[in-house]
Amino acid sequence: MCLAIPVRIEELLDEQSAVACIGGLRKTINVALLDDLHVGDYVILHVGFALQKLDEAEAQRTLALLAELGQLAEAEQAAQGEVP
């Protein structure tokens, strides 16, 4: 299964790379597929490549949903006696 996630652009390094905030971590990503990026923009990230821009409201909704899914998975593991 593949997963693309929203990330916030923290720093533009050059035309092909930027630093993004991913769950509190900063990682260099490839932005060569996108034009007109600015610090603070949200993009959809898949295997290190920014695929498209995303508005902040949609990015926040998606990130909240992913966090909720993570909490549900942890609760299910705890209920089954597994260590998360």
C-alpha positions in Angstrom: 0.0 0.0 0.0 1.3 3.5 -0.8 0.6 6.6 1.2 1.0 10.2 0.3 0.9 12.7 3.1 0.6 16.5 3.4 3.8 18.3 4.5 4.6 21.9 5.1 7.5 23.6 3.2 9.9 25.0 5.7 12.8 26.1 3.5 13.4 26.3 -0.3 16.9 25.0 -1.0 17.0 25.3 -4.8 14.6 24.7 -7.8 14.5 21.0 -7.1 14.7 20.6 -3.4 13.2 22.0 -0.2 13.0 21.2 3.5 9.6 20.0 4.7 8.2 19.4 8.2 7.0 15.8 8.5 5.5 15.0 11.8 7.9 17.3 13.6 10.9 16.1 11.6 12.7 18.2 9.0 13.6 16.3 5.8 14.9 17.4 2.4 12.4 16.5 -0.3 12.3 16.8 -4.1 10.0 19.6 -5.4 11.1 19.5 -9.1 7.5 18.6 -10.2 6.0 21.8 -8.8 6.2 25.4 -9.8 5.7 28.6 -7.7 6.4 27.1 -4.2 6.8 29.3 -1.2 7.8 28.7 2.4 4.6 27.8 4.3 2.9 26.0 1.4 1.6 22.5 1.9 2.3 19.7 -0.6 1.4 16.1 -1.0 4.5 14.0 -0.5 5.0 10.5 -1.8 8.3 8.6 -1.6 10.3 11.9 -1.2 8.6 13.7 -4.1 6.2 16.6 -3.8 3.4 15.8 -6.2 0.9 18.7 -5.9 0.1 21.7 -3.8 -2.6 21.5 -1.1 -4.5 24.2 0.7 -3.7 24.5 4.4 -7.3 23.7 5.5 -7.3 20.4 3.6 -3.8 19.6 4.8 -4.9 20.1 8.4 -8.0 18.0 8.0 -5.9 15.1 6.5 -3.3 15.3 9.2 -5.9 15.3 11.9 -7.5 12.2 10.3 -4.1 10.4 10.1 -3.5 11.2 13.8 -6.9 9.8 14.7 -6.2 6.6 12.8 -2.9 6.2 14.6 -4.6 6.6 18.0 -7.2 4.0 17.0 -4.5 1.6 15.9 -2.6 2.0 19.2 -5.8 1.5 21.2 -6.5 -1.7 19.2 -3.0 -3.0 19.8 -3.3 -2.2 23.6 -6.7 -4.1 23.7 -5.0 -7.1 22.1 -2.1 -7.0 24.5 0.4 -5.9 21.9 3.0 -3.2 22.6 2.5 -0.2 20.3 
